[in-house]
Amino acid sequence: MPETRTPSRAALIEIYRIATLIKCADDRFIELIKAGQIASPYYSPRGQELIPAAISVNLRPSDTVVTTYRGIHDQLAKGIPLKPFVAEFMGKATGTCKGKGGPMHITHVASGLPVTTGVVGSGLPIANGLAWAAQLKKTGQVTVCNFGDGATNIGAFHEALNLASVWKLPVVFVCQNNRYAEHTKYELGTSSRTIADRAIAYGMPGVEVDGNDALAMWSAAKAAIDRAREGGGPTLLDAQTFRFRGHLLGDDSHYIPKDEMASAMAADPLPRLRAWLIDQGHASDAALTDIEQTNQSQFEEAVRFGLDSPFPDVAELGIDVLAMEMNA
């Protein structure tokens, strides 16, 4: 892909704001679950914050994002309002799905996040459908579909990439490649050298990118999104990253070699980005501290809102399931 210009100062600061909001949310959700204030499965995005943050600043509000059950970073990056987001996570009636979707099915159409899937690989065909609708209606919208490296071994991955390429759909496939499919190391379950190599079979660009480098991720995302919006068709981004807190809360990552984990955590992308922004004169320490404190304050307000909200009424069990009869 051709080189693209570097992000503006405002875009860089927004990437940092989003990434640190994701970290703030992750830390707080884990605290709440451990304290018994939330009863929920939890899939931490820690270590992968920069991928959706760098993608999101290239998207329009009307663009759509499809993600998975381990996608709170993608959801927050797309701009879901914090109060209904947290309330849905808690299963409360004030949530985005009235508490009936929960953390594995977060949905907020108004923010451009119509689908969070609970089945590995199932989001790719759905993303094609959203992109096809945009193509037919000529809306200029682009769809971004996020998934892990394990999902690339699902049949839906191959079917979706083939069809997207045949129809030149305005979709960007983003593999957040953290090198482990649940507990299975990449090399033990995937034969191709890289996920990006798989794009060759479907006649689309396959780009391997450092997902923990804000500039590299921004540049790759911009090129892919611009290509899709201009009618050039889909792109597969293989965003290399690492997960710091296991597949789900309670997973001690014992299957990851200790030196591999230590090396990844020593290269934590958030402090690196923070130091770089200050060193390059894009922001002061005080300005970035203010962003971090604002994130914490706003998220804590959303937590209080969620905790104070009621659970859904039992009558909700029969609503949004079957078509309601119209009154005569």
Phi, psi and omega per residue, in radians:
M1 nan 2.559 3.126
P2 -1.196 2.649 3.102
E3 -1.166 2.545 3.101
T4 -2.051 2.847 -3.120
R5 -1.146 2.835 -3.123
T6 -1.387 2.721 -3.125
P7 -1.180 2.687 3.086
S8 -1.236 2.893 3.078
R9 -1.023 -0.742 -3.124
A10 -1.072 -0.690 3.127
A11 -1.155 -0.704 3.124
L12 -1.095 -0.759 3.127
I13 -1.149 -0.652 3.117
E14 -1.179 -0.675 3.063
I15 -1.029 -0.758 3.141
Y16 -1.157 -0.717 3.135
R17 -1.046 -0.831 -3.110
I18 -1.130 -0.790 -3.101
A19 -1.083 -0.709 -3.134
T20 -1.326 -0.479 3.017
L21 -1.123 -0.730 3.111
I22 -1.066 -0.798 3.113
K23 -1.084 -0.745 3.114
C24 -1.027 -0.816 -3.139
A25 -1.091 -0.754 -3.132
D26 -1.077 -0.861 3.136
D27 -1.028 -0.764 -3.054
R28 -1.256 -0.697 3.105
F29 -1.061 -0.726 3.136
I30 -1.127 -0.710 3.087
E31 -1.054 -0.784 -3.102
L32 -1.135 -0.697 3.133
I33 -1.191 -0.777 3.140
K34 -1.148 -0.499 3.121
A35 -1.443 -0.082 3.139
G36 1.407 0.213 3.140
Q37 -1.475 -0.318 3.037
I38 -2.306 2.378 3.014
A39 -1.912 1.848 -2.998
S40 -2.841 2.589 2.901
P41 -1.216 2.672 -3.120
Y42 -2.554 2.311 -3.134
Y43 -2.100 1.866 -3.045
S44 -1.304 2.397 3.052
P45 -1.682 0.164 -3.032
R46 -1.018 2.225 -3.092
G47 1.821 -0.306 -3.068
Q48 -1.995 0.285 -2.997
E49 -1.110 -0.604 -3.012
L50 -1.250 -0.413 -3.101
I51 -1.086 -1.046 3.141
P52 -1.207 -0.495 3.123
A53 -1.112 -0.780 -3.132
A54 -1.266 -0.524 3.081
I55 -1.231 -0.786 -2.960
S56 -1.085 -0.569 -3.115
V57 -1.260 -0.174 3.073
N58 -1.687 -0.064 -3.083
L59 -1.720 2.686 2.993
R60 -1.578 2.737 3.097
P61 -0.970 -0.560 -3.105
S62 -1.391 -0.234 3.093
D63 -1.184 2.756 -3.073
T64 -2.035 2.651 3.114
V65 -2.249 2.351 3.033
V66 -2.004 2.334 3.141
T67 -2.417 -3.029 -3.054
T68 -2.009 3.127 -3.129
Y69 -1.086 -0.313 3.066
R70 -1.852 0.821 -2.983
G71 -2.138 0.562 -3.114
I72 -1.099 -0.466 3.112
H73 -1.208 -0.662 3.093
D74 -1.185 -0.674 -3.120
Q75 -1.151 -0.827 3.141
L76 -1.157 -0.659 -3.133
A77 -1.131 -0.537 3.135
K78 -1.353 -0.189 2.997
G79 1.718 0.415 3.067
I80 -1.038 2.311 3.104
P81 -0.990 2.387 -2.984
L82 -1.128 -0.712 -3.056
K83 -1.098 -0.954 3.107
P84 -1.174 -0.467 3.084
F85 -1.106 -0.908 -3.123
V86 -1.157 -0.697 3.134
A87 -1.077 -0.689 3.091
E88 -1.153 -0.692 3.098
F89 -1.023 -0.601 -3.138
M90 -1.510 -0.050 -3.132
G91 1.307 0.550 -3.080
K92 -1.701 2.741 -3.067
A93 -1.138 -0.372 -3.131
T94 -1.538 0.107 -3.117
G95 -1.308 3.006 -3.095
T96 -1.074 -0.474 3.098
C97 -2.105 0.496 3.135
K98 1.049 0.461 3.096
G99 1.436 0.087 -3.040
K100 -1.753 -0.097 3.092
G101 -1.724 -0.765 -3.122
G102 1.233 -3.025 -3.015
P103 -1.118 -0.403 -3.100
M104 -1.558 -0.060 -3.110
H105 -2.457 0.704 3.109
I106 -1.056 2.268 -3.135
T107 -2.449 2.383 3.035
H108 -2.688 1.571 -3.027
V109 -1.033 -0.682 -3.093
A110 -1.071 -0.474 3.121
S111 -1.594 -0.039 -3.129
G112 1.517 0.400 3.067
L113 -2.137 1.445 -3.049
P114 -1.418 -0.258 -3.047
V115 -2.560 2.235 2.812
T116 -2.092 2.090 -3.047
T117 -1.700 2.562 3.114
G118 -1.763 0.069 -3.115
V119 -2.067 2.227 -3.093
V120 -0.985 2.207 3.069
G121 1.436 -0.129 -3.033
S122 -1.310 -0.260 -3.110
G123 -1.336 -0.359 -3.052
L124 -1.151 -0.829 3.080
P125 -1.113 -0.588 3.113
I126 -1.141 -0.724 3.099
A127 -1.051 -0.686 3.072
N128 -1.050 -0.727 3.132
G129 -1.090 -0.745 3.105
L130 -1.119 -0.745 3.135
A131 -1.171 -0.668 3.118
W132 -1.118 -0.727 3.104
A133 -1.059 -0.752 3.121
A134 -1.116 -0.669 3.124
Q135 -1.146 -0.771 -3.124
L136 -1.156 -0.678 -3.099
K137 -1.493 -0.141 3.139
K138 0.981 0.789 -3.117
T139 -1.475 -0.281 -3.085
G140 1.389 0.137 -3.132
Q141 -1.355 2.626 3.050
V142 -2.074 2.507 3.063
T143 -1.937 2.321 3.046
V144 -1.904 2.253 -3.135
C145 -2.043 2.083 -3.118
N146 -1.779 2.476 3.105
F147 -2.837 2.957 3.132
G148 -1.701 3.049 -3.097
D149 -1.140 -0.510 3.111
G150 -1.113 -0.557 -3.118
A151 -1.187 -0.321 -3.119
T152 -1.301 -0.102 3.064
N153 -1.770 0.148 3.085
I154 -1.618 2.503 -3.122
G155 -0.983 -0.622 -3.110
A156 -1.063 -0.533 3.099
F157 -1.060 -0.887 -3.079
H158 -1.192 -0.710 3.116
E159 -1.114 -0.753 -3.099
A160 -1.168 -0.757 3.141
L161 -1.132 -0.690 3.127
N162 -1.086 -0.873 -3.093
L163 -1.154 -0.709 3.134
A164 -1.047 -0.657 -3.141
S165 -1.289 -0.711 3.124
V166 -1.049 -0.733 -3.076
W167 -1.669 0.018 -3.114
K168 0.881 0.903 -3.095
L169 -1.266 2.564 3.117
P170 -1.406 1.246 -3.090
V171 -2.338 2.514 3.078
V172 -2.071 2.078 3.124
F173 -1.605 2.123 -3.080
V174 -2.039 1.892 3.036
C175 -1.562 1.939 3.063
Q176 -1.474 1.571 -2.930
N177 -1.512 1.617 -3.139
N178 -1.639 0.201 2.973
R179 1.339 -0.044 3.113
Y180 -2.389 2.140 3.049
A181 -1.602 1.759 -2.914
E182 0.958 -1.796 -3.082
H183 -1.951 0.194 -3.042
T184 -1.874 2.133 3.137
K185 -1.099 2.522 -3.054
Y186 -0.831 -0.891 -3.041
E187 -1.142 -0.349 -3.121
L188 -1.490 -0.176 -3.088
G189 -2.283 -0.131 -3.077
T190 -2.304 2.215 -3.045
S191 -1.459 -0.512 -3.081
S192 -1.265 2.556 -3.120
R193 -1.010 -0.768 3.090
T194 -2.386 2.812 3.030
I195 -1.183 -0.621 -3.134
A196 -1.016 -0.585 -3.135
D197 -1.051 -0.467 -3.079
R198 -1.216 -0.317 3.132
A199 -1.166 -0.446 -3.102
I200 -0.995 -0.712 -3.090
A201 -1.120 -0.360 -3.055
Y202 -1.966 0.192 3.030
G203 1.136 0.591 3.094
M204 -2.246 2.790 3.073
P205 -1.114 2.380 3.004
G206 -2.083 2.067 -3.002
V207 -2.090 2.082 3.021
E208 -1.556 2.222 -3.041
V209 -2.440 2.583 3.054
D210 -1.307 1.801 -3.111
G211 -1.241 -0.149 3.105
N212 -1.775 0.178 3.064
D213 -1.966 1.945 -3.034
A214 -1.020 -0.745 -3.096
L215 -1.193 -0.785 -3.132
A216 -1.129 -0.735 -3.119
M217 -1.179 -0.723 3.116
W218 -1.061 -0.803 -3.088
S219 -1.118 -0.800 -3.139
A220 -1.137 -0.718 -3.141
A221 -1.152 -0.743 -3.128
K222 -1.079 -0.788 -3.132
A223 -1.074 -0.745 -3.116
A224 -1.199 -0.742 -3.124
I225 -1.181 -0.758 3.097
D226 -1.067 -0.744 3.134
R227 -1.057 -0.798 -3.139
A228 -1.109 -0.752 -3.083
R229 -1.188 -0.511 -3.115
E230 -1.533 0.080 3.086
G231 1.604 0.180 -3.100
G232 -1.395 -0.222 3.116
G233 1.740 -2.948 -2.996
P234 -1.426 2.861 3.039
T235 -2.404 2.541 3.020
L236 -1.866 2.046 3.079
L237 -1.770 2.195 3.097
D238 -1.815 1.583 -3.030
A239 -1.575 1.876 -3.106
Q240 -1.303 2.254 -3.082
T241 -2.683 -2.884 3.113
F242 -2.721 2.577 3.089
R243 -1.838 2.342 -3.028
F244 -1.619 -0.341 -2.962
R245 -2.159 0.533 3.050
G246 1.348 3.045 -3.115
H247 -1.142 -0.688 3.091
L248 -2.617 2.909 -3.110
L249 -1.071 2.206 -3.079
G250 1.879 -0.276 3.079
D251 -1.418 2.094 -3.075
D252 -1.555 0.117 3.094
S253 0.993 0.577 -3.101
H254 -1.116 -0.354 -3.109
Y255 -1.457 -0.103 3.085
I256 -1.691 2.172 3.118
P257 -0.926 2.412 -3.047
K258 -1.052 -0.657 -3.131
D259 -1.218 -0.558 3.095
E260 -1.167 -0.761 3.113
M261 -1.156 -0.761 -3.127
A262 -1.077 -0.718 3.134
S263 -1.126 -0.738 -3.141
A264 -1.134 -0.764 -3.102
M265 -1.229 -0.532 3.083
A266 -1.164 -0.429 3.118
A267 -1.757 0.462 3.116
D268 -0.756 2.111 -3.034
P269 -1.200 -0.430 -3.074
L270 -1.230 -0.901 3.073
P271 -1.096 -0.560 3.091
R272 -1.101 -0.779 3.129
L273 -1.148 -0.717 3.140
R274 -1.040 -0.839 -3.132
A275 -1.112 -0.675 -3.130
W276 -1.169 -0.727 3.133
L277 -1.061 -0.695 3.129
I278 -1.243 -0.794 -3.104
D279 -1.075 -0.636 -3.111
Q280 -1.514 0.001 3.099
G281 1.372 0.284 3.129
H282 -1.372 -0.446 -3.127
A283 -2.796 2.717 3.067
S284 -1.626 2.863 3.072
D285 -1.023 -0.713 -3.119
A286 -1.122 -0.705 -3.126
A287 -1.141 -0.731 3.140
L288 -1.232 -0.612 3.062
T289 -1.102 -0.677 3.107
D290 -1.109 -0.707 3.091
I291 -1.069 -0.788 -3.126
E292 -1.097 -0.746 -3.129
Q293 -1.209 -0.638 3.083
T294 -1.116 -0.757 3.080
N295 -0.992 -0.823 -3.115
Q296 -1.103 -0.741 -3.136
S297 -1.123 -0.812 -3.118
Q298 -1.166 -0.674 -3.136
F299 -1.231 -0.635 3.121
E300 -1.160 -0.600 3.065
E301 -1.114 -0.692 3.099
A302 -1.174 -0.633 3.097
V303 -1.109 -0.772 3.111
R304 -1.088 -0.710 3.098
F305 -1.043 -0.805 -3.126
G306 -1.130 -0.796 -3.123
L307 -1.120 -0.583 -3.120
D308 -1.446 -0.198 -3.086
S309 -1.390 2.654 -3.141
P310 -1.391 2.753 2.975
F311 -1.319 2.772 3.138
P312 -1.061 2.574 3.047
D313 -1.196 2.612 -3.133
V314 -1.021 -0.436 3.131
A315 -1.108 -0.387 -3.138
E316 -1.132 -0.282 3.133
L317 -1.071 -0.479 -3.114
G318 -1.786 0.108 -3.114
I319 -1.903 2.505 -3.105
D320 1.201 0.284 3.114
V321 -1.931 -0.917 3.073
L322 -2.043 2.724 3.094
A323 -1.066 2.328 3.134
M324 -1.428 2.436 3.109
E325 -1.196 2.424 3.103
M326 -1.367 2.461 3.051
N327 -1.183 2.462 3.137
A328 -1.166 nan nan
